[in-house]
Amino acid sequence: MANKPKKKWKEIRDILQQMKEDTLREIQKTLKSGTETPAIGEPSGDIYDQASSERDRELGLLLGDRDREKLHAIDEALLRIDEDEYGICEECEEEIPLGRLKAMPFARHCVKCKSDLEKLQAQTRRFEEDRTYREIPLGSEEEDA
């Protein structure tokens, strides 16, 4: 019976493995193109070229972080398959529909729970932003004295 989860999720496992290979290939390509750019601190071209290069470098780092997060999510999904915990929403513990898993094989939540979590995150973000704005003093303390 221990082999049943692996058979049940074979198609999803194959999709996850392909995604992992594609992501690793993209990371390799990004690393190779990153080594061709001048080292930090080496001026090249005019100020516009330097600004463009810096923006490209920052974008590359951001994409690298996303790729690492994606790889981590894929590895976690493969582990959940091995541990027979795959396809179950971590919030409501209901089965995640197969269509969602095929579209997003590393999904950890059903659509309803994911939507609820995103709404909560958006509210929390707005609350944090509001709090930050309220903490900024409108005038300097010296003017009040």
C-alpha positions as a printed Julia matrix, in Angstrom:
145×3 Matrix{Float64}:
   0.0    0.0     0.0
   2.98   2.35    0.55
   3.45   2.54   -3.24
  -0.13   3.75   -3.89
   0.49   7.49   -3.32
   3.41   7.41   -5.75
   1.25   5.77   -8.45
  -1.7    8.08   -7.77
   0.45  11.19   -8.18
   2.8    9.94  -10.94
   1.61  12.53  -13.5
   1.95  15.36  -10.95
   5.37  14.06   -9.85
   6.5   14.11  -13.51
   5.22  17.69  -13.89
   7.06  18.74  -10.71
  10.3   17.07  -11.84
  10.07  18.83  -15.23
   9.42  22.18  -13.52
  12.43  21.61  -11.27
  14.7   20.82  -14.24
  13.44  23.87  -16.15
  13.96  26.13  -13.13
  17.49  24.81  -12.56
  18.25  25.38  -16.25
  16.98  28.99  -15.97
  19.13  29.58  -12.89
  22.19  28.25  -14.74
  21.44  30.53  -17.69
  21.05  33.52  -15.37
  24.31  32.72  -13.61
  26.17  32.43  -16.92
  24.81  35.74  -18.21
  25.61  37.38  -14.86
  29.3   36.48  -15.17
  29.51  38.29  -18.5
  28.59  41.67  -17.01
  31.36  43.88  -15.62
  32.21  43.51  -11.95
  30.64  45.91   -9.48
  32.68  49.05   -9.2
  34.02  48.82  -12.76
  32.64  51.79  -14.69
  31.45  50.95  -18.18
  29.76  53.32  -20.61
  27.97  56.49  -19.63
  25.79  57.0   -16.59
  22.69  55.7   -18.42
  24.46  52.45  -19.32
  25.57  52.07  -15.7
  22.04  52.68  -14.42
  20.66  50.15  -16.89
  23.27  47.58  -15.88
  22.46  48.12  -12.2
  18.74  47.71  -12.88
  19.43  44.48  -14.81
  21.6   43.19  -11.96
  18.87  43.95   -9.39
  16.26  42.29  -11.58
  18.49  39.23  -11.9
  18.8   38.99   -8.12
  15.03  39.31   -7.71
  14.39  36.6   -10.3
  17.0   34.42   -8.6
  15.08  34.71   -5.32
  11.85  33.74   -7.07
  13.55  30.74   -8.66
  14.89  29.61   -5.28
  11.43  29.96   -3.72
   9.95  27.98   -6.61
  12.54  25.2    -6.2
  11.81  25.06   -2.48
   8.05  24.79   -3.15
   8.64  22.01   -5.7
  10.85  20.07   -3.29
   8.23  20.43   -0.55
   5.51  19.14   -2.89
   7.64  16.11   -3.84
   8.2   15.43   -0.14
   4.45  15.66    0.55
   3.86  13.07   -2.21
   6.41  10.74   -0.59
   4.8   11.22    2.83
   1.25  10.72    1.45
   0.24  14.27    2.47
  -0.02  15.68   -1.05
  -3.23  17.17   -2.41
  -4.66  18.12    0.99
  -5.25  21.79    1.85
  -3.05  22.82    4.78
  -5.77  25.17    6.04
  -9.1   23.28    5.81
  -7.66  19.77    5.25
 -10.0   19.17    2.3
  -8.74  17.66   -0.95
  -7.34  20.17   -3.43
  -9.05  19.64   -6.82
  -6.91  17.82   -9.38
  -7.35  20.67  -11.9
  -5.71  23.11   -9.47
  -2.88  20.68   -8.76
  -2.22  20.21  -12.47
  -2.16  23.98  -13.0
  -0.11  24.66   -9.87
   1.41  21.35   -8.73
   3.07  22.82   -5.65
  -0.2   24.34   -4.34
  -0.62  23.88   -0.58
  -4.12  25.37   -0.31
  -7.45  24.99   -2.07
  -8.66  28.03   -4.03
 -10.99  29.28   -1.27
  -8.38  29.07    1.5
  -5.69  30.63   -0.72
  -8.05  33.5    -1.54
  -8.85  34.0     2.16
  -5.14  33.99    3.05
  -4.34  36.55    0.34
  -7.14  38.84    1.58
  -5.79  38.58    5.13
  -2.24  39.35    3.91
  -3.51  42.39    1.98
  -5.36  43.68    5.07
  -2.27  43.15    7.22
  -0.11  44.97    4.66
  -2.53  47.92    4.56
  -2.61  48.03    8.36
   1.21  48.05    8.51
   1.38  50.82    5.89
  -1.21  52.91    7.76
   0.67  52.43   11.03
   3.94  53.46    9.38
   2.41  56.66    7.99
   0.94  57.57   11.4
   4.35  57.18   13.06
   6.0   59.74   10.78
   6.04  63.13   12.57
   4.52  65.96   10.56
   6.87  68.64   11.86
  10.13  68.69   13.71
  10.05  68.81   17.5
  12.19  71.97   17.47
   9.37  73.94   15.84
   7.0   73.0    18.68
   9.38  74.33   21.38
